[in-house]
Amino acid sequence: MADIQVERTAEPQYEDATLMEIVLWIIGILMIPLVPIVMVALLTPHTGM
């Protein structure tokens, strides 16, 4: 027989992200395509053979 008086635990509460965390997330997401582009631009030899 099922117990009728079952206490439910509260859902876990998440903290709101601060402005600094949001800025870091945006920078991190933008760096994904930018790092290879910058590496190719900076590490490619500019003098011809």
C-alpha positions as CSV (number, residue, x, y, z in Angstrom):
1,M,0.0,0.0,0.0
2,A,1.4,3.4,-0.9
3,D,2.2,6.0,1.7
4,I,-0.1,9.0,1.3
5,Q,1.9,11.5,3.3
6,V,5.0,11.7,1.3
7,E,7.1,14.9,1.6
8,R,8.4,16.3,-1.6
9,T,11.8,17.8,-1.7
10,A,12.1,21.3,-3.3
11,E,13.5,21.6,-6.7
12,P,17.2,22.6,-6.7
13,Q,17.5,26.4,-6.9
14,Y,20.0,27.8,-9.4
15,E,21.8,31.0,-8.8
16,D,21.4,33.7,-11.5
17,A,24.6,34.3,-13.5
18,T,26.4,37.5,-12.8
19,L,27.3,40.0,-15.6
20,M,30.9,38.9,-15.5
21,E,30.0,35.2,-16.0
22,I,27.8,36.2,-19.0
23,V,30.6,38.2,-20.5
24,L,33.1,35.3,-20.0
25,W,30.6,32.9,-21.6
26,I,30.2,35.2,-24.7
27,I,34.0,35.6,-25.0
28,G,34.5,31.9,-24.7
29,I,31.9,31.1,-27.4
30,L,33.4,33.7,-29.7
31,M,36.9,32.4,-29.2
32,I,35.9,29.0,-30.7
33,P,36.0,30.1,-34.3
34,L,38.4,33.0,-33.8
35,V,41.4,31.1,-32.4
36,P,42.0,29.0,-35.6
37,I,41.5,32.1,-37.8
38,V,44.0,34.1,-35.7
39,M,46.5,31.2,-35.7
40,V,46.4,30.9,-39.4
41,A,46.7,34.7,-39.9
42,L,49.7,35.0,-37.5
43,L,51.5,31.8,-38.2
44,T,51.4,31.8,-42.0
45,P,54.6,33.0,-43.5
46,H,54.1,36.3,-45.2
47,T,57.2,36.1,-47.4
48,G,57.0,34.2,-50.7
49,M,59.5,31.6,-51.8
